Amino acid sequence: MSGWIAEGRGRRQGNEEIIEWEWSGTGQGATSVGIMEKINDNKFTGIHKYILPNGNEMEEKVEMIRRKTETEKHI
C-alpha cells in the first residue's frame, strides 16, 4: 500500500481500540476499520479490514506477544 495516506477517527470500548480510516493518495476511495484488543498486559491482537477503491475486500490479522528474556551480565 505504498503511497497511501489516511485520516482516521477512533474510540475505545472496554479493552478494544476501534479506528475507522478514509484513504487518499494512491488509495483514494478506500476505507478501513482497525480493531486492536488488549488480551492481557503481555498480549494484543488486531484485525484490519479494508474496502479497496474497486470494491474488493482485504483483511490482515496480527498478534503481538511480549516475552521477557534474560540478558547476560558482562563484568
N, C-alpha and C positions, 0 to 999 in steps of 0.2 A: 504494500500500500504506500509506496514511496510517493511523496508529493501531496499527500492528503493533509488537509487542515480541518480541525474540528472545534466546535463550540458545544459545550455540554452544560447541563443543569442536573443537579442531583439531590438526593435526600438519603437520610438514614432511617432504617426501620429495624429496631432490635439490633441484631448482630450483622445486618446487611447494609451495604452502601450501594445505592442504585443510581446510575448516571445515564441519562438519555443524551445522545450525541447527534448533531447535524453536521454533515461533512461538506467541505467546499474544496476548491483547488481541483486536483485530478479526480477526486471522489465526489464532485458536485452532484447533489441529489441523493446521496446515500444517507441512511440513518442507522443508528445502532443503539443498543441498550447493553450496558455492562453492569453485572452484579458481582460484588465481592463480598464473601461471607466469612466472618471470623468464627472458626470452629472452636479453637481454644487459644491460649497465649502463644502456642507454637505452630499453629496450622491455619491457613487461609485457603479457600477455594474460590475460583472465579469462573464466570462464563460471560462471553461477549457475543451477542447475536447481531449480525449486520444484515441490512436490506440494501443491496447494491443498486446503482442507478438503473440497471437493466432489469430490475425486479428479482434477480437471483438472490438467494439467501446463503449466508456463510456463518459458521459458528466456530468459536475457539474456546477451549477449556484449559484451565491452569490450576495446579495445586502447589502451594508453597508450604514447605515444612522447614522449621528452624531446628537444626541438630547441633547440640553442643559437643565440641570436641576438646580433647586435652591438648595443650600445646607443650612442647618441650621447653624446659628451662635451661638456658645456657649460662654457665658460670664464668 
